[in-house]
Amino acid sequence: MDSTRQSKIARLIQKELGDIFLKMTKETRGVMVSVSIVRVSPDLGIAKAYLSVFPSAKGAEVVEMLNKNTKSIRFELGNRVRHQLRIIPELRFYIDDSLDYIEHIDNLLK
């Protein structure tokens, strides 16, 4: 169960990461990345961001690239939230495949 502070920090990180990825996707045409959910550890040291990637075929490639560039993304995040957070959590990115799962279940039910 998340505390109120964890939830607020998760929402803040989700919003700012969404803005960062929006700026990044303007440079790389053809791929859209959105942040589905962010979960922050109880000690506020690790933030797990679940990403939805369109087209989904490039999802693994995009997440791998983002995990390689976590230091620069964390630096950019730190510049944006430096007045709200003292410590910027370590970022980890994962694929959110819930939309693909929903589509698969929908196809099975038809």
Secondary structure, 3 states (H helix, E strand, C coil): CCCHHHHHHHHHHHHHHHHHHHHHHHHCCCCEEEEEEEEECCCCCEEEEEEEEECHHHHHHHHHHHHHCHHHHHHHHHHHHCCCCCCCCEEEEEECCHHHHHHHHHHHHC
